[in-house]
Amino acid sequence: MTQSLSPQERLGFRLLLIRAINSNVEIITPFGSVRGEVVQTGAIIKVPSDYVVLKQSESSFVYVPSANINAVILLNEDGDLQ
């Protein structure tokens, strides 16, 4: 059973991700986790406002729907927790 986040919790994740632009994060979803550098958080051309975009390599990007984010972990340069 998936737990639905409150609007306040979703807003908290969105604000954290906006502050984390150009930082490495790990995002936990019901389907697993994904790591990468936050490059966009929506409301930018061609990216829906309810998505976050992670850059995993020079040519690899992952689009994560905000509604599927269960946790956000900030990582340092080496991939360890900050």
Long-range contacts (C-beta under 8 A, 24 or more apart in sequence): 2-30, 3-70, 5-69, 5-70, 10-66, 10-67, 10-69, 13-66, 13-69, 13-72, 14-41, 14-66, 16-72, 16-74, 17-41, 17-52, 17-72, 20-72, 20-74, 23-74, 23-75, 24-74, 24-75, 24-76, 24-77, 24-79, 25-54, 25-72, 25-73, 25-74, 25-75, 26-72, 26-73, 26-75, 27-52, 27-54, 27-64, 27-69, 27-71, 27-72, 27-73, 28-69, 28-70, 28-71, 28-72, 28-73, 29-64, 29-68, 29-69, 29-70, 30-68, 30-70, 31-68, 34-62, 34-64, 35-75, 35-79, 36-61, 36-62, 42-66
